[in-house]
Amino acid sequence: MTDKSPPVELDSPKFALPAVMARNEKAVRDGFWKKLAKFAGRVPFAEEAAAAWFCARDPKTPMRVKATLLAALAYFVLPTDMIPDFITGLGFTDDATVLMAAIGLVSTHLTPEHRKAARTALHLPPLDEKP
């Protein structure tokens, strides 16, 4: 009789995190800008989400930071979440909470360049630079 279960080492977190990250990265890559455009006027955290997207795509961003941001952005993108997005006034509260928690954990890695790129992508005027 043969055992069809994966080898024990494949169950290791060493292999699980890259697989989850790859799945999250694909979901974010395929759906982030589409969803943001669809709900543009109703996503109060659009600038933060876009900055997180640019940070997650930055090759200089550490892997653990990318994993955190991709998980939060995937939660925003995926249609199944705790509060459906179409509910006016409440739909994005869970998405905002997840994203703000993730950004709070990795905020030192969100650079002015990520924030500037987010504002540019969202067609927002540049922030006044202070001397």
TORPA-4810 file (N, C-alpha, C, O; in nm, 3 decimals):
<nodes>
NODE_1_0.085_-0.117_0.000_0.000_0.000_0.000_0.089_0.123_0.000_0.185_0.130_0.077_M
NODE_2_0.057_0.221_-0.087_0.139_0.342_-0.094_0.068_0.458_-0.026_-0.054_0.470_-0.030_T
NODE_3_0.148_0.540_0.036_0.096_0.658_0.104_0.094_0.773_0.005_0.198_0.808_-0.051_D
NODE_4_-0.022_0.833_-0.018_-0.037_0.942_-0.115_-0.016_1.080_-0.052_-0.026_1.180_-0.122_K
NODE_5_0.011_1.087_0.077_0.030_1.217_0.141_0.165_1.276_0.100_0.259_1.202_0.071_S
NODE_6_0.175_1.411_0.098_0.301_1.474_0.057_0.411_1.443_0.158_0.383_1.417_0.275_P
NODE_7_0.533_1.446_0.114_0.644_1.426_0.207_0.636_1.527_0.320_0.590_1.640_0.301_P
NODE_8_0.679_1.487_0.437_0.670_1.569_0.558_0.733_1.706_0.535_0.680_1.807_0.582_V
NODE_9_0.845_1.712_0.465_0.912_1.842_0.448_0.827_1.941_0.368_0.846_2.062_0.383_E
NODE_10_0.735_1.895_0.284_0.649_1.987_0.210_0.544_2.050_0.299_0.486_2.153_0.263_L
NODE_11_0.517_1.991_0.415_0.424_2.049_0.511_0.490_2.158_0.595_0.423_2.226_0.672_D
NODE_12_0.618_2.174_0.580_0.694_2.270_0.658_0.656_2.413_0.621_0.629_2.441_0.504_S
NODE_13_0.653_2.505_0.719_0.629_2.646_0.690_0.731_2.703_0.592_0.704_2.803_0.524_P
NODE_14_0.846_2.642_0.584_0.949_2.684_0.489_0.896_2.681_0.346_0.935_2.764_0.263_K
NODE_15_0.808_2.586_0.317_0.751_2.573_0.183_0.612_2.635_0.174_0.570_2.676_0.065_F
NODE_16_0.540_2.642_0.284_0.403_2.693_0.282_0.398_2.843_0.253_0.316_2.887_0.173_A
NODE_17_0.485_2.921_0.315_0.481_3.066_0.296_0.502_3.106_0.150_0.425_3.188_0.100_L
NODE_18_0.602_3.053_0.080_0.616_3.091_-0.062_0.493_3.055_-0.146_0.457_3.129_-0.237_P
NODE_19_0.430_2.943_-0.117_0.311_2.903_-0.192_0.195_2.999_-0.167_0.125_3.039_-0.260_A
NODE_20_0.176_3.036_-0.042_0.069_3.131_-0.007_0.100_3.268_-0.067_0.011_3.334_-0.120_V
NODE_21_0.225_3.309_-0.058_0.265_3.438_-0.117_0.240_3.440_-0.267_0.191_3.539_-0.320_M
NODE_22_0.274_3.333_-0.335_0.253_3.326_-0.479_0.105_3.337_-0.513_0.067_3.406_-0.607_A
NODE_23_0.021_3.269_-0.436_-0.123_3.276_-0.459_-0.176_3.417_-0.433_-0.255_3.469_-0.511_R
NODE_24_-0.131_3.479_-0.322_-0.173_3.615_-0.291_-0.123_3.715_-0.396_-0.196_3.805_-0.437_N
NODE_25_0.002_3.696_-0.438_0.059_3.787_-0.538_-0.020_3.780_-0.669_-0.043_3.883_-0.732_E
NODE_26_-0.059_3.661_-0.710_-0.138_3.646_-0.833_-0.274_3.715_-0.817_-0.318_3.786_-0.907_K
NODE_27_-0.339_3.693_-0.704_-0.470_3.756_-0.682_-0.458_3.908_-0.684_-0.542_3.976_-0.743_A
NODE_28_-0.355_3.961_-0.621_-0.335_4.105_-0.617_-0.298_4.158_-0.755_-0.353_4.258_-0.800_V
NODE_29_-0.207_4.091_-0.821_-0.164_4.133_-0.956_-0.284_4.135_-1.052_-0.298_4.229_-1.131_R
NODE_30_-0.368_4.034_-1.046_-0.480_4.023_-1.139_-0.599_4.114_-1.104_-0.675_4.153_-1.193_D
NODE_31_-0.616_4.146_-0.975_-0.739_4.215_-0.939_-0.730_4.347_-0.867_-0.831_4.416_-0.854_G
NODE_32_-0.612_4.386_-0.820_-0.603_4.505_-0.737_-0.651_4.631_-0.808_-0.743_4.697_-0.760_F
NODE_33_-0.591_4.665_-0.921_-0.626_4.790_-0.989_-0.768_4.785_-1.045_-0.835_4.888_-1.050_W
NODE_34_-0.814_4.668_-1.086_-0.951_4.654_-1.136_-1.051_4.689_-1.025_-1.146_4.764_-1.046_K
NODE_35_-1.029_4.632_-0.907_-1.122_4.655_-0.796_-1.112_4.799_-0.749_-1.215_4.861_-0.720_K
NODE_36_-0.992_4.852_-0.741_-0.976_4.990_-0.696_-1.047_5.085_-0.793_-1.112_5.180_-0.750_L
NODE_37_-1.036_5.060_-0.922_-1.103_5.145_-1.021_-1.256_5.130_-1.011_-1.329_5.229_-1.023_A
NODE_38_-1.302_5.010_-0.990_-1.446_4.984_-0.982_-1.511_5.057_-0.865_-1.622_5.109_-0.876_K
NODE_39_-1.440_5.060_-0.751_-1.496_5.120_-0.631_-1.424_5.250_-0.592_-1.425_5.288_-0.475_F
NODE_40_-1.362_5.315_-0.688_-1.274_5.430_-0.661_-1.331_5.531_-0.563_-1.262_5.570_-0.469_A
NODE_41_-1.451_5.574_-0.583_-1.507_5.677_-0.495_-1.550_5.629_-0.359_-1.578_5.709_-0.270_G
NODE_42_-1.555_5.497_-0.341_-1.603_5.443_-0.214_-1.494_5.378_-0.129_-1.524_5.322_-0.024_R
NODE_43_-1.371_5.385_-0.173_-1.260_5.325_-0.098_-1.182_5.438_-0.031_-1.094_5.498_-0.093_V
NODE_44_-1.212_5.467_0.096_-1.147_5.580_0.162_-0.998_5.559_0.187_-0.926_5.654_0.220_P
NODE_45_-0.952_5.438_0.173_-0.811_5.407_0.200_-0.736_5.376_0.070_-0.636_5.304_0.072_F
NODE_46_-0.783_5.428_-0.042_-0.724_5.397_-0.172_-0.577_5.435_-0.179_-0.496_5.359_-0.232_A
NODE_47_-0.542_5.550_-0.126_-0.403_5.594_-0.132_-0.312_5.500_-0.052_-0.203_5.466_-0.098_E
NODE_48_-0.355_5.459_0.066_-0.277_5.366_0.147_-0.265_5.230_0.079_-0.159_5.167_0.082_E
NODE_49_-0.375_5.185_0.018_-0.373_5.056_-0.052_-0.276_5.061_-0.170_-0.200_4.967_-0.191_A
NODE_50_-0.278_5.169_-0.245_-0.188_5.182_-0.359_-0.043_5.189_-0.312_0.045_5.129_-0.374_A
NODE_51_-0.016_5.263_-0.204_0.120_5.270_-0.151_0.167_5.131_-0.107_0.282_5.094_-0.128_A
NODE_52_0.077_5.055_-0.046_0.110_4.918_-0.005_0.140_4.833_-0.128_0.232_4.751_-0.125_A
NODE_53_0.064_4.852_-0.234_0.087_4.777_-0.359_0.226_4.807_-0.413_0.299_4.716_-0.450_W
NODE_54_0.262_4.935_-0.418_0.395_4.971_-0.468_0.505_4.918_-0.378_0.610_4.876_-0.427_F
NODE_55_0.483_4.919_-0.248_0.582_4.864_-0.155_0.598_4.714_-0.176_0.710_4.663_-0.177_C
NODE_56_0.488_4.644_-0.193_0.493_4.499_-0.212_0.562_4.462_-0.343_0.620_4.354_-0.353_A
NODE_57_0.558_4.550_-0.442_0.620_4.523_-0.573_0.766_4.569_-0.580_0.836_4.540_-0.676_R
NODE_58_0.810_4.640_-0.478_0.946_4.694_-0.475_1.046_4.581_-0.445_1.032_4.513_-0.343_D
NODE_59_1.146_4.560_-0.532_1.243_4.453_-0.507_1.326_4.474_-0.379_1.383_4.379_-0.326_P
NODE_60_1.331_4.598_-0.330_1.408_4.626_-0.207_1.329_4.593_-0.080_1.386_4.592_0.029_K
NODE_61_1.200_4.567_-0.093_1.117_4.537_0.024_1.147_4.397_0.074_1.149_4.303_-0.005_T
NODE_62_1.171_4.381_0.205_1.198_4.248_0.260_1.081_4.151_0.239_0.965_4.192_0.234_P
NODE_63_1.114_4.024_0.227_1.014_3.921_0.198_0.901_3.918_0.301_0.784_3.904_0.263_M
NODE_64_0.931_3.931_0.428_0.826_3.924_0.531_0.730_4.042_0.518_0.611_4.028_0.546_R
NODE_65_0.781_4.157_0.477_0.697_4.275_0.457_0.608_4.253_0.335_0.488_4.284_0.339_V
NODE_66_0.665_4.200_0.227_0.586_4.169_0.109_0.475_4.071_0.143_0.361_4.088_0.100_K
NODE_67_0.509_3.969_0.219_0.408_3.868_0.256_0.293_3.931_0.333_0.177_3.901_0.308_A
NODE_68_0.325_4.020_0.426_0.222_4.088_0.506_0.133_4.174_0.418_0.011_4.168_0.427_T
NODE_69_0.195_4.254_0.333_0.118_4.344_0.247_0.036_4.268_0.143_-0.079_4.303_0.116_L
NODE_70_0.095_4.165_0.084_0.021_4.086_-0.016_-0.099_4.017_0.046_-0.204_4.006_-0.018_L
NODE_71_-0.086_3.971_0.170_-0.200_3.907_0.237_-0.312_4.008_0.258_-0.429_3.978_0.233_A
NODE_72_-0.277_4.128_0.303_-0.379_4.231_0.326_-0.442_4.277_0.194_-0.564_4.295_0.187_A
NODE_73_-0.361_4.295_0.091_-0.414_4.337_-0.038_-0.498_4.227_-0.102_-0.598_4.257_-0.168_L
NODE_74_-0.461_4.102_-0.083_-0.541_3.991_-0.134_-0.678_3.988_-0.065_-0.779_3.958_-0.129_A
NODE_75_-0.681_4.018_0.064_-0.809_4.024_0.136_-0.898_4.132_0.073_-1.019_4.112_0.060_Y
NODE_76_-0.840_4.244_0.036_-0.915_4.351_-0.028_-0.968_4.306_-0.165_-1.083_4.334_-0.200_F
NODE_77_-0.885_4.237_-0.241_-0.919_4.198_-0.378_-1.021_4.085_-0.384_-1.113_4.089_-0.465_V
NODE_78_-1.004_3.986_-0.299_-1.089_3.867_-0.309_-1.234_3.900_-0.273_-1.259_3.975_-0.178_L
NODE_79_-1.328_3.846_-0.346_-1.469_3.881_-0.326_-1.530_3.825_-0.197_-1.633_3.874_-0.152_P
NODE_80_-1.468_3.726_-0.139_-1.524_3.668_-0.017_-1.452_3.726_0.104_-1.335_3.698_0.127_T
NODE_81_-1.524_3.806_0.180_-1.468_3.856_0.305_-1.580_3.871_0.407_-1.696_3.840_0.379_D
NODE_82_-1.546_3.919_0.524_-1.641_3.922_0.635_-1.764_4.011_0.606_-1.877_3.973_0.637_M
NODE_83_-1.741_4.128_0.548_-1.850_4.220_0.517_-1.848_4.244_0.366_-1.750_4.299_0.315_I
NODE_84_-1.952_4.205_0.294_-1.953_4.225_0.149_-1.934_4.372_0.113_-1.991_4.461_0.176_P
NODE_85_-1.852_4.396_0.011_-1.814_4.533_-0.026_-1.930_4.617_-0.077_-1.922_4.740_-0.074_D
NODE_86_-2.036_4.556_-0.124_-2.145_4.633_-0.180_-2.235_4.695_-0.073_-2.323_4.774_-0.107_F
NODE_87_-2.215_4.662_0.054_-2.297_4.719_0.161_-2.250_4.862_0.187_-2.139_4.884_0.237_I
NODE_88_-2.333_4.957_0.154_-2.299_5.098_0.165_-2.266_5.134_0.310_-2.339_5.101_0.402_T
NODE_89_-2.155_5.203_0.326_-2.114_5.250_0.458_-2.035_5.149_0.539_-1.955_5.189_0.624_G
NODE_90_-2.053_5.022_0.515_-1.983_4.920_0.593_-1.894_4.829_0.509_-1.804_4.764_0.562_L
NODE_91_-1.919_4.824_0.381_-1.857_4.725_0.293_-1.707_4.717_0.297_-1.650_4.609_0.282_G
NODE_92_-1.640_4.830_0.317_-1.494_4.828_0.314_-1.431_4.841_0.453_-1.309_4.854_0.464_F
NODE_93_-1.512_4.838_0.558_-1.455_4.854_0.692_-1.362_4.740_0.730_-1.257_4.762_0.790_T
NODE_94_-1.399_4.618_0.694_-1.311_4.506_0.726_-1.184_4.510_0.642_-1.076_4.479_0.691_D
NODE_95_-1.197_4.549_0.514_-1.080_4.560_0.427_-0.985_4.668_0.481_-0.864_4.648_0.486_D
NODE_96_-1.042_4.781_0.521_-0.960_4.890_0.576_-0.890_4.847_0.704_-0.773_4.879_0.725_A
NODE_97_-0.961_4.775_0.789_-0.903_4.730_0.915_-0.785_4.637_0.890_-0.679_4.652_0.952_T
NODE_98_-0.802_4.542_0.800_-0.694_4.447_0.769_-0.575_4.521_0.709_-0.461_4.498_0.749_V
NODE_99_-0.602_4.609_0.614_-0.492_4.681_0.548_-0.420_4.774_0.645_-0.298_4.780_0.645_L
NODE_100_-0.495_4.847_0.727_-0.432_4.939_0.822_-0.350_4.863_0.927_-0.245_4.911_0.971_M
NODE_101_-0.397_4.748_0.968_-0.319_4.665_1.062_-0.189_4.620_0.997_-0.083_4.625_1.060_A
NODE_102_-0.196_4.576_0.872_-0.075_4.532_0.801_0.022_4.649_0.784_0.142_4.635_0.809_A
NODE_103_-0.030_4.764_0.741_0.056_4.880_0.723_0.117_4.923_0.856_0.233_4.964_0.861_I
NODE_104_0.040_4.914_0.963_0.094_4.946_1.095_0.212_4.858_1.133_0.306_4.903_1.198_G
NODE_105_0.207_4.733_1.092_0.316_4.640_1.122_0.442_4.668_1.040_0.553_4.641_1.086_L
NODE_106_0.425_4.720_0.920_0.539_4.734_0.830_0.559_4.878_0.783_0.627_4.901_0.683_V
NODE_107_0.503_4.973_0.853_0.501_5.112_0.807_0.639_5.171_0.778_0.651_5.260_0.694_S
NODE_108_0.740_5.125_0.846_0.874_5.180_0.822_0.926_5.144_0.683_1.023_5.204_0.635_T
NODE_109_0.864_5.049_0.619_0.907_5.008_0.485_0.831_5.079_0.373_0.870_5.070_0.257_H
NODE_110_0.724_5.150_0.407_0.653_5.230_0.308_0.727_5.362_0.294_0.724_5.446_0.384_L
NODE_111_0.792_5.379_0.182_0.879_5.494_0.162_0.803_5.611_0.099_0.692_5.593_0.048_T
NODE_112_0.861_5.729_0.103_0.800_5.842_0.032_0.783_5.813_-0.118_0.689_5.862_-0.181_P
NODE_113_0.873_5.733_-0.174_0.860_5.698_-0.316_0.735_5.612_-0.340_0.667_5.631_-0.441_E
NODE_114_0.706_5.519_-0.249_0.584_5.437_-0.263_0.460_5.526_-0.254_0.366_5.509_-0.331_H
NODE_115_0.461_5.618_-0.161_0.347_5.708_-0.143_0.330_5.801_-0.263_0.218_5.829_-0.307_R
NODE_116_0.441_5.850_-0.316_0.436_5.937_-0.434_0.383_5.860_-0.555_0.299_5.911_-0.630_K
NODE_117_0.431_5.738_-0.573_0.383_5.654_-0.684_0.233_5.628_-0.670_0.161_5.625_-0.770_A
NODE_118_0.186_5.608_-0.548_0.043_5.584_-0.524_-0.038_5.706_-0.564_-0.140_5.693_-0.632_A
NODE_119_0.005_5.823_-0.523_-0.066_5.947_-0.557_-0.068_5.968_-0.709_-0.169_6.010_-0.765_R
NODE_120_0.044_5.941_-0.773_0.052_5.955_-0.918_-0.044_5.857_-0.986_-0.118_5.896_-1.076_T
NODE_121_-0.042_5.732_-0.944_-0.128_5.630_-1.004_-0.276_5.662_-0.986_-0.359_5.628_-1.070_A
NODE_122_-0.309_5.727_-0.874_-0.448_5.761_-0.845_-0.486_5.899_-0.899_-0.598_5.947_-0.876_L
NODE_123_-0.393_5.963_-0.970_-0.415_6.095_-1.028_-0.448_6.199_-0.921_-0.533_6.286_-0.941_H
NODE_124_-0.378_6.188_-0.807_-0.393_6.286_-0.700_-0.279_6.386_-0.710_-0.169_6.351_-0.755_L
NODE_125_-0.303_6.510_-0.670_-0.194_6.608_-0.676_-0.083_6.570_-0.578_-0.110_6.510_-0.474_P
NODE_126_0.041_6.606_-0.611_0.150_6.576_-0.519_0.132_6.651_-0.387_0.077_6.762_-0.385_P
NODE_127_0.177_6.592_-0.281_0.172_6.660_-0.151_0.275_6.771_-0.151_0.381_6.758_-0.212_L
NODE_128_0.244_6.878_-0.084_0.342_6.986_-0.072_0.458_6.936_0.010_0.443_6.886_0.121_D
NODE_129_0.576_6.951_-0.049_0.697_6.908_0.022_0.736_7.018_0.119_0.737_7.136_0.084_E
NODE_130_0.768_6.979_0.240_0.807_7.074_0.343_0.959_7.088_0.345_1.031_6.989_0.329_K
NODE_131_1.007_7.209_0.365_1.153_7.229_0.367_1.219_7.162_0.483_1.341_7.170_0.497_P
</nodes>
